[in-house]
Amino acid sequence: MKEKINKLCMEVRAELENDILPFWSGKMADNVRGGFYGRIDGNDVLDTEAPKGAILNGRILWTFSAAYRLLGKQEYLETATRAKRYLIDKFYDKDFGGVYWSLNADGNPLDTKKQIYALGFAIYGLSEYARATGDDESLDYAVKLFETIEEYSFDKERNGYIEAFMRDWQPIADMRLSDKDENMSKTMNTHLHILEPYANLYRVWKDPRLERQLRNLIELFIKKILNGMTYHLDLFFDDDWTVKDEIISYGHDIEASWLIHEAALVLGDKALLKEVEHIIRHIAMAADEGLNPDGSMIYETFVAKDKTDRELHWWVQAENVVGHFNLYQHFGDVNALDTAIDCWQFIKDKLVDREHGEWYWSIMPDGTVNRKDDKAGFWKCPYHNGRMCLEIIERTR
């Protein structure tokens, strides 16, 4: 067992340091107009005129800050500092608060809507930079963004967080995070990525209100978002928390299993942790309905349409590894460790681009590589796969 874990740790560290991080610090740094380029397509062609997304910048900031915190290399700090500076100087809306959804290639505001998901990733990155360096400015901006979310997005009457707003925090007609999402006011995905940065912010800022809202988010997952019959997470809700579409997202299930657990561990409430640990194991078991025999995990099922999307996305595989390693680490589940190792083998064999670096977006159901989707872009960031490597490194120390 120890040999298996040591091998896994050595291999993911090599992947992180020799493949993932150099791709982003080398190929994506925009040394002409600042920050990072917005896109490299699936055929490894750089688009220097692509818009620059807040989520991409926030995720680069988190990844390189965490890499510096764990591995201590100055080059990681330099990339993290570039991302921090660009987020504060360009993405932060100094008039209305929050962060812009996107900038043009020159760094000027392009889409100025306030998507709460993007604010969450800004907090995630800034709080990790503060955690890694002790930097007051990044912590101050993380706290400002927390206060902004609580002021404008938190639904004080019905609980939870509203998806999106206009630049000046007026209601917006289209709240969707992406074209494939339902236009609903509350979603599992945004709540998951508020839970995650709030937990990270609490590590460096022990504020009573933050503690209360983090606890509330855990309770929302248990009481509103979790389907008590299936132990899958429901995805889309109206203002009153009525479920609006029955979709199973296996990757989000396994990701949530360890992020909810992490949030409870950060809070340190033994009673809450006991409640959570019972539930998250059931969530992980439900996610395993999406496992293939080789340890890889399929994308999602549309229950009402009786249709399953068997595409093997990069981010789902990364979360599959972390979620199952979490089950081994905290509950001694040896089978879960085997699943994590099998999935890592699939990633090595199929998803890692040995020629150009980074991972492909996905492997199609027929086994071919998906090159129509980006290698880097609005949604293709170093966060899922970089975090997978960093989590394994930190958990095995």
Contacts in CASP RR format, 6 or more apart in sequence:
PFRMAT RR
TARGET T0000
AUTHOR 0000-0000-0000
METHOD contacts of the structure
MODEL  1
MKEKINKLCMEVRAELENDILPFWSGKMADNVRGGFYGRIDGNDVLDTEA
PKGAILNGRILWTFSAAYRLLGKQEYLETATRAKRYLIDKFYDKDFGGVY
WSLNADGNPLDTKKQIYALGFAIYGLSEYARATGDDESLDYAVKLFETIE
EYSFDKERNGYIEAFMRDWQPIADMRLSDKDENMSKTMNTHLHILEPYAN
LYRVWKDPRLERQLRNLIELFIKKILNGMTYHLDLFFDDDWTVKDEIISY
GHDIEASWLIHEAALVLGDKALLKEVEHIIRHIAMAADEGLNPDGSMIYE
TFVAKDKTDRELHWWVQAENVVGHFNLYQHFGDVNALDTAIDCWQFIKDK
LVDREHGEWYWSIMPDGTVNRKDDKAGFWKCPYHNGRMCLEIIERTR
1 334 0 8 1.000
1 337 0 8 1.000
4 337 0 8 1.000
4 341 0 8 1.000
5 337 0 8 1.000
5 396 0 8 1.000
6 396 0 8 1.000
8 340 0 8 1.000
8 341 0 8 1.000
8 344 0 8 1.000
8 392 0 8 1.000
8 396 0 8 1.000
9 392 0 8 1.000
9 393 0 8 1.000
9 396 0 8 1.000
11 344 0 8 1.000
11 348 0 8 1.000
12 344 0 8 1.000
12 388 0 8 1.000
12 389 0 8 1.000
12 392 0 8 1.000
12 393 0 8 1.000
13 389 0 8 1.000
13 393 0 8 1.000
15 348 0 8 1.000
15 352 0 8 1.000
15 385 0 8 1.000
15 389 0 8 1.000
16 67 0 8 1.000
16 386 0 8 1.000
16 389 0 8 1.000
16 390 0 8 1.000
16 393 0 8 1.000
17 71 0 8 1.000
19 352 0 8 1.000
19 357 0 8 1.000
19 358 0 8 1.000
20 357 0 8 1.000
20 358 0 8 1.000
20 359 0 8 1.000
20 382 0 8 1.000
20 385 0 8 1.000
20 386 0 8 1.000
20 389 0 8 1.000
21 63 0 8 1.000
21 64 0 8 1.000
21 67 0 8 1.000
21 76 0 8 1.000
21 79 0 8 1.000
21 382 0 8 1.000
21 386 0 8 1.000
23 357 0 8 1.000
23 358 0 8 1.000
23 376 0 8 1.000
23 382 0 8 1.000
24 36 0 8 1.000
24 60 0 8 1.000
24 63 0 8 1.000
24 64 0 8 1.000
24 79 0 8 1.000
24 358 0 8 1.000
24 376 0 8 1.000
24 382 0 8 1.000
25 64 0 8 1.000
25 75 0 8 1.000
25 76 0 8 1.000
25 78 0 8 1.000
25 79 0 8 1.000
27 37 0 8 1.000
27 40 0 8 1.000
27 46 0 8 1.000
27 376 0 8 1.000
28 36 0 8 1.000
28 37 0 8 1.000
28 38 0 8 1.000
28 40 0 8 1.000
28 60 0 8 1.000
28 376 0 8 1.000
29 35 0 8 1.000
29 36 0 8 1.000
29 37 0 8 1.000
29 79 0 8 1.000
29 82 0 8 1.000
30 36 0 8 1.000
30 37 0 8 1.000
30 48 0 8 1.000
30 105 0 8 1.000
32 48 0 8 1.000
33 105 0 8 1.000
33 106 0 8 1.000
33 107 0 8 1.000
34 82 0 8 1.000
34 86 0 8 1.000
34 107 0 8 1.000
35 52 0 8 1.000
35 57 0 8 1.000
35 82 0 8 1.000
35 83 0 8 1.000
35 85 0 8 1.000
35 86 0 8 1.000
35 90 0 8 1.000
36 52 0 8 1.000
36 56 0 8 1.000
36 57 0 8 1.000
36 60 0 8 1.000
36 82 0 8 1.000
36 83 0 8 1.000
36 86 0 8 1.000
37 46 0 8 1.000
37 47 0 8 1.000
37 48 0 8 1.000
37 50 0 8 1.000
37 52 0 8 1.000
37 105 0 8 1.000
37 376 0 8 1.000
38 47 0 8 1.000
38 50 0 8 1.000
38 51 0 8 1.000
38 52 0 8 1.000
38 53 0 8 1.000
38 56 0 8 1.000
38 105 0 8 1.000
38 376 0 8 1.000
38 377 0 8 1.000
38 378 0 8 1.000
39 46 0 8 1.000
39 47 0 8 1.000
39 50 0 8 1.000
39 374 0 8 1.000
39 376 0 8 1.000
39 377 0 8 1.000
39 378 0 8 1.000
40 46 0 8 1.000
40 47 0 8 1.000
40 374 0 8 1.000
40 375 0 8 1.000
40 376 0 8 1.000
40 377 0 8 1.000
41 47 0 8 1.000
41 374 0 8 1.000
41 375 0 8 1.000
42 360 0 8 1.000
42 361 0 8 1.000
42 371 0 8 1.000
42 372 0 8 1.000
42 373 0 8 1.000
42 374 0 8 1.000
42 375 0 8 1.000
43 371 0 8 1.000
44 353 0 8 1.000
44 356 0 8 1.000
44 375 0 8 1.000
48 105 0 8 1.000
49 105 0 8 1.000
50 105 0 8 1.000
50 377 0 8 1.000
51 102 0 8 1.000
51 103 0 8 1.000
51 104 0 8 1.000
51 105 0 8 1.000
51 110 0 8 1.000
51 111 0 8 1.000
51 378 0 8 1.000
52 102 0 8 1.000
52 103 0 8 1.000
52 104 0 8 1.000
52 105 0 8 1.000
52 107 0 8 1.000
53 91 0 8 1.000
53 101 0 8 1.000
53 102 0 8 1.000
53 103 0 8 1.000
53 118 0 8 1.000
53 377 0 8 1.000
53 378 0 8 1.000
54 87 0 8 1.000
54 91 0 8 1.000
54 99 0 8 1.000
54 100 0 8 1.000
54 101 0 8 1.000
54 102 0 8 1.000
54 115 0 8 1.000
54 118 0 8 1.000
54 121 0 8 1.000
54 122 0 8 1.000
55 117 0 8 1.000
55 118 0 8 1.000
55 121 0 8 1.000
55 378 0 8 1.000
55 379 0 8 1.000
55 381 0 8 1.000
56 376 0 8 1.000
56 377 0 8 1.000
56 378 0 8 1.000
56 379 0 8 1.000
56 381 0 8 1.000
57 83 0 8 1.000
57 86 0 8 1.000
57 87 0 8 1.000
57 91 0 8 1.000
58 83 0 8 1.000
58 87 0 8 1.000
58 121 0 8 1.000
58 122 0 8 1.000
58 124 0 8 1.000
58 125 0 8 1.000
59 121 0 8 1.000
59 124 0 8 1.000
59 125 0 8 1.000
59 381 0 8 1.000
59 382 0 8 1.000
59 383 0 8 1.000
60 79 0 8 1.000
60 83 0 8 1.000
60 381 0 8 1.000
60 382 0 8 1.000
60 383 0 8 1.000
61 80 0 8 1.000
61 83 0 8 1.000
61 84 0 8 1.000
61 87 0 8 1.000
61 125 0 8 1.000
61 126 0 8 1.000
61 128 0 8 1.000
61 129 0 8 1.000
62 121 0 8 1.000
62 124 0 8 1.000
62 125 0 8 1.000
62 128 0 8 1.000
62 383 0 8 1.000
62 387 0 8 1.000
63 381 0 8 1.000
63 382 0 8 1.000
63 383 0 8 1.000
63 386 0 8 1.000
63 387 0 8 1.000
63 390 0 8 1.000
64 76 0 8 1.000
64 77 0 8 1.000
64 79 0 8 1.000
64 80 0 8 1.000
64 83 0 8 1.000
64 382 0 8 1.000
65 76 0 8 1.000
65 80 0 8 1.000
65 84 0 8 1.000
65 125 0 8 1.000
65 128 0 8 1.000
65 129 0 8 1.000
65 131 0 8 1.000
65 132 0 8 1.000
65 133 0 8 1.000
66 128 0 8 1.000
66 132 0 8 1.000
66 387 0 8 1.000
66 390 0 8 1.000
67 73 0 8 1.000
67 76 0 8 1.000
67 80 0 8 1.000
67 386 0 8 1.000
67 390 0 8 1.000
68 76 0 8 1.000
68 77 0 8 1.000
68 80 0 8 1.000
68 132 0 8 1.000
68 133 0 8 1.000
69 128 0 8 1.000
69 131 0 8 1.000
69 132 0 8 1.000
70 390 0 8 1.000
70 393 0 8 1.000
70 394 0 8 1.000
71 393 0 8 1.000
77 132 0 8 1.000
77 133 0 8 1.000
80 129 0 8 1.000
80 132 0 8 1.000
81 129 0 8 1.000
83 125 0 8 1.000
84 125 0 8 1.000
84 126 0 8 1.000
84 129 0 8 1.000
84 135 0 8 1.000
84 138 0 8 1.000
87 99 0 8 1.000
87 122 0 8 1.000
87 125 0 8 1.000
87 126 0 8 1.000
87 141 0 8 1.000
88 137 0 8 1.000
88 138 0 8 1.000
88 141 0 8 1.000
90 103 0 8 1.000
90 107 0 8 1.000
91 99 0 8 1.000
91 100 0 8 1.000
91 103 0 8 1.000
91 122 0 8 1.000
92 98 0 8 1.000
92 99 0 8 1.000
92 122 0 8 1.000
92 141 0 8 1.000
93 99 0 8 1.000
93 100 0 8 1.000
93 109 0 8 1.000
93 112 0 8 1.000
93 114 0 8 1.000
93 167 0 8 1.000
96 114 0 8 1.000
96 167 0 8 1.000
96 168 0 8 1.000
96 169 0 8 1.000
97 144 0 8 1.000
97 148 0 8 1.000
98 114 0 8 1.000
98 119 0 8 1.000
98 122 0 8 1.000
98 144 0 8 1.000
98 145 0 8 1.000
98 148 0 8 1.000
99 114 0 8 1.000
99 118 0 8 1.000
99 119 0 8 1.000
99 122 0 8 1.000
99 145 0 8 1.000
100 109 0 8 1.000
100 110 0 8 1.000
100 111 0 8 1.000
100 112 0 8 1.000
100 113 0 8 1.000
100 167 0 8 1.000
101 110 0 8 1.000
101 111 0 8 1.000
101 112 0 8 1.000
101 113 0 8 1.000
101 114 0 8 1.000
101 115 0 8 1.000
101 118 0 8 1.000
102 110 0 8 1.000
102 111 0 8 1.000
102 378 0 8 1.000
103 109 0 8 1.000
103 110 0 8 1.000
104 110 0 8 1.000
112 166 0 8 1.000
112 167 0 8 1.000
113 164 0 8 1.000
113 165 0 8 1.000
113 166 0 8 1.000
113 167 0 8 1.000
113 172 0 8 1.000
114 152 0 8 1.000
114 164 0 8 1.000
114 165 0 8 1.000
114 166 0 8 1.000
114 167 0 8 1.000
114 169 0 8 1.000
115 163 0 8 1.000
115 164 0 8 1.000
115 177 0 8 1.000
116 149 0 8 1.000
116 153 0 8 1.000
116 161 0 8 1.000
116 162 0 8 1.000
116 163 0 8 1.000
116 164 0 8 1.000
116 190 0 8 1.000
116 194 0 8 1.000
117 163 0 8 1.000
117 177 0 8 1.000
117 189 0 8 1.000
117 190 0 8 1.000
117 193 0 8 1.000
119 145 0 8 1.000
119 148 0 8 1.000
119 149 0 8 1.000
119 153 0 8 1.000
120 145 0 8 1.000
120 149 0 8 1.000
120 193 0 8 1.000
120 194 0 8 1.000
120 196 0 8 1.000
120 197 0 8 1.000
121 193 0 8 1.000
121 197 0 8 1.000
122 141 0 8 1.000
122 142 0 8 1.000
122 145 0 8 1.000
123 142 0 8 1.000
123 145 0 8 1.000
123 146 0 8 1.000
123 149 0 8 1.000
123 197 0 8 1.000
123 198 0 8 1.000
123 200 0 8 1.000
123 201 0 8 1.000
124 193 0 8 1.000
124 196 0 8 1.000
124 197 0 8 1.000
124 200 0 8 1.000
125 138 0 8 1.000
125 142 0 8 1.000
125 197 0 8 1.000
125 200 0 8 1.000
126 138 0 8 1.000
126 139 0 8 1.000
126 141 0 8 1.000
126 142 0 8 1.000
126 145 0 8 1.000
127 138 0 8 1.000
127 139 0 8 1.000
127 142 0 8 1.000
127 197 0 8 1.000
127 200 0 8 1.000
127 201 0 8 1.000
127 203 0 8 1.000
127 204 0 8 1.000
127 205 0 8 1.000
128 200 0 8 1.000
129 135 0 8 1.000
129 138 0 8 1.000
130 136 0 8 1.000
130 138 0 8 1.000
130 139 0 8 1.000
130 142 0 8 1.000
130 204 0 8 1.000
131 200 0 8 1.000
131 203 0 8 1.000
131 204 0 8 1.000
134 204 0 8 1.000
139 204 0 8 1.000
139 205 0 8 1.000
142 197 0 8 1.000
142 201 0 8 1.000
142 205 0 8 1.000
143 201 0 8 1.000
143 205 0 8 1.000
143 207 0 8 1.000
146 198 0 8 1.000
146 201 0 8 1.000
146 210 0 8 1.000
149 161 0 8 1.000
149 194 0 8 1.000
150 209 0 8 1.000
150 213 0 8 1.000
152 162 0 8 1.000
152 165 0 8 1.000
152 169 0 8 1.000
153 161 0 8 1.000
153 162 0 8 1.000
153 165 0 8 1.000
154 160 0 8 1.000
154 161 0 8 1.000
154 213 0 8 1.000
155 161 0 8 1.000
155 162 0 8 1.000
155 186 0 8 1.000
155 239 0 8 1.000
158 239 0 8 1.000
158 240 0 8 1.000
158 241 0 8 1.000
159 216 0 8 1.000
159 220 0 8 1.000
159 224 0 8 1.000
159 241 0 8 1.000
160 186 0 8 1.000
160 191 0 8 1.000
160 216 0 8 1.000
160 220 0 8 1.000
160 224 0 8 1.000
161 186 0 8 1.000
161 190 0 8 1.000
161 191 0 8 1.000
161 194 0 8 1.000
162 175 0 8 1.000
162 185 0 8 1.000
162 186 0 8 1.000
163 175 0 8 1.000
163 176 0 8 1.000
163 177 0 8 1.000
163 184 0 8 1.000
163 185 0 8 1.000
163 186 0 8 1.000
163 187 0 8 1.000
163 190 0 8 1.000
164 172 0 8 1.000
164 174 0 8 1.000
164 175 0 8 1.000
164 176 0 8 1.000
164 177 0 8 1.000
165 171 0 8 1.000
165 172 0 8 1.000
166 172 0 8 1.000
174 183 0 8 1.000
175 183 0 8 1.000
175 184 0 8 1.000
175 185 0 8 1.000
176 182 0 8 1.000
176 183 0 8 1.000
177 187 0 8 1.000
177 189 0 8 1.000
177 190 0 8 1.000
178 379 0 8 1.000
181 187 0 8 1.000
181 189 0 8 1.000
181 236 0 8 1.000
182 235 0 8 1.000
182 236 0 8 1.000
182 244 0 8 1.000
182 245 0 8 1.000
184 236 0 8 1.000
184 237 0 8 1.000
184 238 0 8 1.000
184 244 0 8 1.000
185 237 0 8 1.000
185 238 0 8 1.000
185 239 0 8 1.000
186 236 0 8 1.000
186 237 0 8 1.000
186 238 0 8 1.000
186 239 0 8 1.000
186 241 0 8 1.000
187 235 0 8 1.000
187 236 0 8 1.000
187 237 0 8 1.000
188 225 0 8 1.000
188 233 0 8 1.000
188 234 0 8 1.000
188 235 0 8 1.000
188 236 0 8 1.000
188 249 0 8 1.000
188 252 0 8 1.000
188 256 0 8 1.000
189 235 0 8 1.000
189 252 0 8 1.000
191 217 0 8 1.000
191 220 0 8 1.000
191 221 0 8 1.000
191 225 0 8 1.000
192 221 0 8 1.000
192 252 0 8 1.000
192 255 0 8 1.000
192 256 0 8 1.000
192 259 0 8 1.000
194 217 0 8 1.000
195 214 0 8 1.000
195 217 0 8 1.000
195 218 0 8 1.000
195 221 0 8 1.000
195 259 0 8 1.000
195 260 0 8 1.000
195 263 0 8 1.000
196 259 0 8 1.000
196 262 0 8 1.000
196 263 0 8 1.000
198 210 0 8 1.000
198 213 0 8 1.000
198 214 0 8 1.000
198 217 0 8 1.000
198 263 0 8 1.000
199 214 0 8 1.000
199 259 0 8 1.000
199 262 0 8 1.000
199 263 0 8 1.000
199 266 0 8 1.000
199 267 0 8 1.000
201 210 0 8 1.000
202 210 0 8 1.000
202 211 0 8 1.000
202 214 0 8 1.000
202 266 0 8 1.000
202 267 0 8 1.000
203 266 0 8 1.000
211 267 0 8 1.000
214 263 0 8 1.000
214 266 0 8 1.000
214 267 0 8 1.000
215 267 0 8 1.000
215 269 0 8 1.000
215 272 0 8 1.000
217 263 0 8 1.000
218 260 0 8 1.000
218 263 0 8 1.000
218 264 0 8 1.000
218 267 0 8 1.000
218 272 0 8 1.000
218 276 0 8 1.000
221 233 0 8 1.000
221 256 0 8 1.000
221 260 0 8 1.000
222 275 0 8 1.000
222 276 0 8 1.000
222 279 0 8 1.000
224 237 0 8 1.000
224 241 0 8 1.000
225 233 0 8 1.000
225 234 0 8 1.000
225 237 0 8 1.000
226 232 0 8 1.000
226 233 0 8 1.000
226 234 0 8 1.000
226 279 0 8 1.000
226 283 0 8 1.000
227 233 0 8 1.000
227 234 0 8 1.000
227 243 0 8 1.000
230 248 0 8 1.000
230 286 0 8 1.000
231 279 0 8 1.000
231 282 0 8 1.000
231 283 0 8 1.000
231 285 0 8 1.000
231 286 0 8 1.000
232 248 0 8 1.000
232 249 0 8 1.000
232 253 0 8 1.000
232 283 0 8 1.000
232 286 0 8 1.000
232 287 0 8 1.000
233 249 0 8 1.000
233 252 0 8 1.000
233 253 0 8 1.000
233 256 0 8 1.000
233 283 0 8 1.000
234 243 0 8 1.000
234 246 0 8 1.000
235 245 0 8 1.000
235 247 0 8 1.000
235 249 0 8 1.000
235 252 0 8 1.000
236 243 0 8 1.000
236 244 0 8 1.000
236 245 0 8 1.000
236 247 0 8 1.000
237 243 0 8 1.000
237 244 0 8 1.000
238 244 0 8 1.000
245 304 0 8 1.000
246 302 0 8 1.000
246 303 0 8 1.000
246 304 0 8 1.000
247 300 0 8 1.000
247 301 0 8 1.000
247 302 0 8 1.000
247 303 0 8 1.000
248 289 0 8 1.000
248 300 0 8 1.000
248 301 0 8 1.000
248 303 0 8 1.000
249 299 0 8 1.000
249 300 0 8 1.000
250 287 0 8 1.000
250 289 0 8 1.000
250 290 0 8 1.000
250 297 0 8 1.000
250 298 0 8 1.000
250 299 0 8 1.000
250 300 0 8 1.000
250 301 0 8 1.000
250 316 0 8 1.000
251 287 0 8 1.000
251 297 0 8 1.000
251 299 0 8 1.000
251 300 0 8 1.000
251 315 0 8 1.000
251 316 0 8 1.000
251 319 0 8 1.000
251 320 0 8 1.000
253 283 0 8 1.000
253 284 0 8 1.000
253 286 0 8 1.000
253 287 0 8 1.000
254 283 0 8 1.000
254 284 0 8 1.000
254 287 0 8 1.000
254 297 0 8 1.000
254 316 0 8 1.000
254 319 0 8 1.000
254 320 0 8 1.000
254 323 0 8 1.000
254 324 0 8 1.000
255 319 0 8 1.000
255 322 0 8 1.000
255 323 0 8 1.000
256 280 0 8 1.000
256 283 0 8 1.000
257 280 0 8 1.000
257 281 0 8 1.000
257 283 0 8 1.000
257 284 0 8 1.000
257 287 0 8 1.000
257 323 0 8 1.000
257 326 0 8 1.000
257 327 0 8 1.000
258 280 0 8 1.000
258 319 0 8 1.000
258 322 0 8 1.000
258 323 0 8 1.000
258 326 0 8 1.000
260 276 0 8 1.000
260 279 0 8 1.000
260 280 0 8 1.000
260 283 0 8 1.000
261 276 0 8 1.000
261 277 0 8 1.000
261 280 0 8 1.000
261 326 0 8 1.000
261 330 0 8 1.000
264 272 0 8 1.000
264 273 0 8 1.000
264 276 0 8 1.000
264 277 0 8 1.000
265 273 0 8 1.000
267 273 0 8 1.000
277 330 0 8 1.000
277 331 0 8 1.000
281 327 0 8 1.000
281 331 0 8 1.000
284 323 0 8 1.000
284 324 0 8 1.000
284 327 0 8 1.000
284 336 0 8 1.000
287 297 0 8 1.000
287 320 0 8 1.000
288 339 0 8 1.000
290 297 0 8 1.000
290 298 0 8 1.000
291 297 0 8 1.000
291 298 0 8 1.000
291 320 0 8 1.000
291 339 0 8 1.000
292 298 0 8 1.000
292 312 0 8 1.000
294 342 0 8 1.000
294 345 0 8 1.000
294 346 0 8 1.000
295 320 0 8 1.000
295 339 0 8 1.000
295 342 0 8 1.000
295 343 0 8 1.000
295 346 0 8 1.000
296 312 0 8 1.000
296 317 0 8 1.000
296 320 0 8 1.000
296 343 0 8 1.000
296 346 0 8 1.000
296 350 0 8 1.000
296 363 0 8 1.000
297 312 0 8 1.000
297 316 0 8 1.000
297 317 0 8 1.000
297 320 0 8 1.000
297 343 0 8 1.000
298 308 0 8 1.000
298 309 0 8 1.000
298 310 0 8 1.000
298 311 0 8 1.000
298 312 0 8 1.000
298 316 0 8 1.000
299 309 0 8 1.000
299 310 0 8 1.000
299 311 0 8 1.000
299 312 0 8 1.000
299 313 0 8 1.000
299 316 0 8 1.000
299 362 0 8 1.000
300 308 0 8 1.000
300 309 0 8 1.000
301 307 0 8 1.000
301 308 0 8 1.000
301 309 0 8 1.000
302 308 0 8 1.000
302 309 0 8 1.000
310 365 0 8 1.000
311 362 0 8 1.000
311 363 0 8 1.000
311 364 0 8 1.000
311 365 0 8 1.000
311 370 0 8 1.000
312 346 0 8 1.000
312 350 0 8 1.000
312 351 0 8 1.000
312 362 0 8 1.000
312 363 0 8 1.000
312 364 0 8 1.000
312 365 0 8 1.000
313 361 0 8 1.000
313 362 0 8 1.000
314 351 0 8 1.000
314 359 0 8 1.000
314 360 0 8 1.000
314 361 0 8 1.000
314 362 0 8 1.000
314 380 0 8 1.000
314 384 0 8 1.000
314 385 0 8 1.000
315 384 0 8 1.000
315 385 0 8 1.000
317 343 0 8 1.000
317 346 0 8 1.000
317 347 0 8 1.000
317 351 0 8 1.000
318 347 0 8 1.000
318 384 0 8 1.000
318 385 0 8 1.000
318 386 0 8 1.000
318 387 0 8 1.000
318 388 0 8 1.000
319 384 0 8 1.000
319 388 0 8 1.000
320 339 0 8 1.000
320 340 0 8 1.000
320 343 0 8 1.000
321 340 0 8 1.000
321 343 0 8 1.000
321 344 0 8 1.000
321 347 0 8 1.000
321 388 0 8 1.000
321 392 0 8 1.000
322 340 0 8 1.000
322 387 0 8 1.000
322 388 0 8 1.000
322 391 0 8 1.000
322 392 0 8 1.000
323 336 0 8 1.000
323 340 0 8 1.000
324 333 0 8 1.000
324 336 0 8 1.000
324 337 0 8 1.000
324 339 0 8 1.000
324 340 0 8 1.000
324 343 0 8 1.000
325 336 0 8 1.000
325 337 0 8 1.000
325 340 0 8 1.000
325 391 0 8 1.000
325 392 0 8 1.000
325 395 0 8 1.000
326 395 0 8 1.000
327 333 0 8 1.000
327 336 0 8 1.000
327 337 0 8 1.000
328 334 0 8 1.000
328 336 0 8 1.000
328 337 0 8 1.000
328 340 0 8 1.000
329 395 0 8 1.000
347 359 0 8 1.000
347 385 0 8 1.000
350 363 0 8 1.000
350 367 0 8 1.000
350 369 0 8 1.000
351 359 0 8 1.000
351 360 0 8 1.000
351 362 0 8 1.000
351 363 0 8 1.000
352 358 0 8 1.000
352 359 0 8 1.000
353 359 0 8 1.000
353 360 0 8 1.000
353 375 0 8 1.000
356 375 0 8 1.000
358 375 0 8 1.000
358 376 0 8 1.000
358 382 0 8 1.000
358 385 0 8 1.000
359 385 0 8 1.000
360 369 0 8 1.000
360 370 0 8 1.000
360 371 0 8 1.000
360 375 0 8 1.000
361 370 0 8 1.000
361 371 0 8 1.000
361 373 0 8 1.000
361 374 0 8 1.000
361 375 0 8 1.000
361 380 0 8 1.000
362 370 0 8 1.000
362 373 0 8 1.000
363 369 0 8 1.000
363 370 0 8 1.000
364 370 0 8 1.000
373 380 0 8 1.000
374 380 0 8 1.000
END
